[in-house]
Amino acid sequence: MADTRKAYGEKENKMDASFWADKRPQGIPNDIDLSQYSSIIDVFNQACVKHAQRPAFSNMGVTLTYADLDRYSAAFAAYLQQHTALQPGDRIAIQMPNVLQFPIAVFGAIRAGLVVVNTNPLYTAREMRHQFKDSGARALIFMNMFGHLVEEVLPDTEIEFLFEARLGDMLPGLKGTLINAAVKHVKKMVPSYSLPKAVSFKAALKRCKGQRPTAVTRTLEDVAVLQYTGGTTGVAKGAMLTHGNLVANMLQVYANMQQIDSEGKKISGEPGEVIIAPLPLYHIFAFTVNCMCMMIAGHHNVLISNPRDIPGFIEELKKWQFSSVVGLNTLFVALMDHPDFDKLDFSRLKSTGSGGTALVKATAERWEKRTGCRIGEGYGLTECSPVVTSSPGDGLARIGSVGLPAPGTALKVIDENGVEQGIGERGELCVKGPQVMKGYWNRPEATDEVLDAEGWFRTGDVAIIDEDGFVSIVDRIKDLIIVSGFNVYPNEIEDVVAAHPKVANAAAIGVPDEKSGEAVKLFVVPSDKSLTVDELKEYCRANFTGYKVPKQYEIRESLPMSAVGKILRRELRDE
């Protein structure tokens, strides 16, 4: 064991980042230089000068250049400074889908020195109330479709300043007006509400058009974003992500984009490449990768407002020669099942990234066969801004692995007693790096549970690190099922069952059992209605050793999922 530990780092029980120094592909540095930027504002300002005339974001047929983004966000920042009482450090909640107003609002708020609270637009009133109250938000930017919920929760919050965005606001002239009218009156997507204090987001931009905000000093130590965890392990907590955390993660993702292929060419190409962004920007993964990191790269993000509308998504994809797509398993499957999928142009596709939930092997193989591009899985957490690991490109990704740690990141796996484990051994994954959060907002005890004095963050995920430095996530500790003293990992059960030709989705949980303490219960969503429980039992008996075979089976039409496609096992356990 001592020799194995030494391979990770010279000091006993101290894994350091140097273990990966000779394991990254050519072109990727082993560390990042955080000193080159003083804040997110600094990154943004430099990017808008460097890439001024390049397209930054497209949505609904409208494209904003980096210069446009600079101009619009400056106007919004100026409005916040001149026409509200908001001060640097105050929290502003942003509750919108993937529309052009989102990056304008985010960068405007940050340029005014405010702390962004990303809020899921599909939240219920209960979830909104919790997040707004917990964060102490003083301002909110919302899409008018959710105004009725804002009206309901407003009295219970500290929100003083409201900005109402509408779907067609960024569209030119009559087109925007028609879209807004259609959304409200034809599609009936805007329930009636009364918020007389709300200012039109479009009107705010117009009022301060051409103005520049007063410069605000923010340091790398200042909090930039309160990002609430998905709530899959209890009450949603706000992770305090500093300017330094987010700038570090931008630089880490950008460093991985410097990989050189076998011909000596950069895999990610030059600035201006088209990136398809269907994952919600309010979620930390897309927020960092699409909203933040692409600033440095100078790439062009095509925002997909409703990725569940697969025919509409396919039509949008037909318009672009895209280089990169980021998605998750359920989305990849839905796209491939559409009859027009093979009509798309994949000639420029260099990278497909998957995150948020485990990638099913069959999906990965099918995608590579259809597009010629291998899916690279990554791993991250809200508390890590989020990227911890990512798979290398150029065909070096390994199915079943989430890749290598981001440059400047140290990892280790520990047992239940905190003892570091060796190569190839299971244990709880711990992360140390400049992207690890400052802590949970107003929750010092919860922070102490996961973050030690040395800066190691306990992820709650079970992982294995192999001799090549590749990381595999085995499961969540809390989801572990113990049958007669044997550990059963739900992901394993779900992956195998999902490979059955008649299964669309599967979830496994532990339920109390008199004989074995716990037993496995399997929930299945069929792709073929002829699927029977007897068929499933036979399949499981053929594929699992005795203690892993589910004792209970339930066939359902759907499973509870988070906004990013993660199966909420907790909800199944709580039923």
Secondary structure by P-SEA (a helix, b strand, c coil): caaaaaaacccccccccccccccccccccccccccccccaaaaaaaaaaacccccccccccccccaaaaaaaaaaaaaaaaccccccccbbbbbbbcccaaaaaaaaaaaaabbbbbbbcccccaaaaaaaaaaacccbbbbcccaaaaaaaacccccccbbbbbccccccccaaaaaaaaaacccccccccccccccccaaaaaaaaccccccbbbbcccccccccccccccccbbbbbccaaaaaaaaaaaaaaaccccccccccccccbbbbbbccccccaaaaaaccccccccbbbbbccccccaaaaaaaaaaacccccccccaaaaaaaaacccccccccccccbbbbccbbbbaaaaaaaaaaccbbbbbbbbccccccccbbbbccccccccccccccccbbbbbbcccccccccccccbbbbbcccccccccccaaaaaaccccccccccccccccccccbbbbccccccccccccbbbbaaaaaaaaaaccccccbbbbbcccccccbbbbbbbbcccccccaaaaaaaaaacccccccccbbbbccccccccccccaaaaaaac
